[in-house]
Amino acid sequence: MNTHQVIQLIERQSGQITGKIIKDLIKDHKEVRERTVRLFNSYRGDVSIKKRTFTDANKVNSRLPNDFRGDIVDQITGYLFGYPIKYSVSEKESENSKLLEELNSFIIRNNIDDLDNLTGTYTSICGYGARLCYIDREGKERVMNLNPWEVVFVYDATIDEMQYAMIYYDIEQVNNDSIIKRTKVEFYDKTNITFFISNDK
């Protein structure tokens, strides 16, 4: 099921999200997820030369396991984000000290420089990055990075705009002294977040 079909199906059901839609989105995203996880693991030093084996156990492996991909990603990220991104307000608003104070508080509260750097790293490795913006329990604006392989964006190609987003990840539930792995899903539309947890079926 492509994203256009997903949008049509949701519209036909008056915005209701079903387990079948979620299941289809996860199934369609499987290839992207596997590719991005593989790319990220190779960046973290999972270099194939380390797995090389010899038929002769006495032969010495004299090759150096240099992770060129990781070096390139680190250089790009360092070049682009070595100097942190600057956030500011317009000149017209710059006289409003309360607005500047709020902006500075937001930057410090969310550790934005580190988030920007990590977003750059994810984007360099996986091809895209994802962030979740939310309001915390104290009513403050918060931002967090998400693993790109756990995020699905549903775009409407006719207007080139994102309509829905979905985050899915594994959780562990305790059930009668045993631990069961489940998939938890957060489905976002313009106004609501719908939560799903997989079951045995």
DASULFEN-V479831 format. One record per pair of residues at least 6 apart in sequence whose C-alpha atoms are under 8 Angstrom apart, sorted by the first residue. I is the first residue (numbers start at 0). J is the second residue. Records with the same first field share a line. If there is no record, write none. Layout:
I: J + J
This chain:
0: 23 + 24 + 27
1: 27
2: 153 + 154 + 155
3: 154 + 155 + 156
5: 20 + 153
6: 153 + 155 + 162
9: 15 + 16
16: 193
18: 195
24: 151
28: 151
31: 148
32: 148 + 149
33: 148
35: 124 + 125 + 147 + 148
36: 125 + 148
38: 124 + 125
39: 121 + 124 + 125
41: 68 + 69
42: 66 + 68 + 69 + 72 + 124
43: 69
44: 66 + 69
46: 64 + 65 + 66
48: 62 + 64
49: 64
72: 120 + 123 + 124
73: 120
75: 123
76: 116 + 119 + 120 + 123
79: 119
80: 115 + 116 + 119
83: 112 + 115
84: 112 + 115
86: 102
87: 99 + 102
88: 98 + 99
92: 98
93: 99
105: 140 + 141
106: 112
108: 141
109: 141 + 142 + 143
114: 143 + 144
117: 144
118: 128 + 129 + 144
119: 128
121: 127 + 128 + 146 + 147
122: 128
125: 147
127: 147
128: 144 + 145 + 146 + 147
129: 144 + 145 + 146 + 147 + 150
130: 142 + 143 + 144 + 145
131: 142 + 143 + 144 + 145
132: 140 + 141 + 142 + 143
133: 140 + 141 + 142
134: 140 + 141
135: 141
149: 166 + 167 + 168
150: 164 + 165 + 166 + 167
151: 164 + 165 + 166
152: 161 + 162 + 163 + 164 + 165
153: 161 + 162 + 163 + 164
154: 160 + 161 + 162 + 163
155: 161 + 162
162: 188 + 189
163: 186 + 187 + 188 + 189
164: 186 + 187 + 188
165: 184 + 185 + 186 + 187
166: 184 + 185 + 186
167: 182 + 183 + 184 + 185
168: 182 + 183 + 184
169: 180 + 181 + 182 + 183
170: 180 + 181 + 182 + 183
171: 178 + 179 + 180 + 181
172: 178 + 179 + 180 + 181
173: 179
181: 196 + 197 + 198
182: 196 + 197
183: 194 + 195 + 196 + 197
184: 193 + 194 + 195 + 196
185: 192 + 193 + 194 + 195
186: 192 + 193 + 194
187: 193
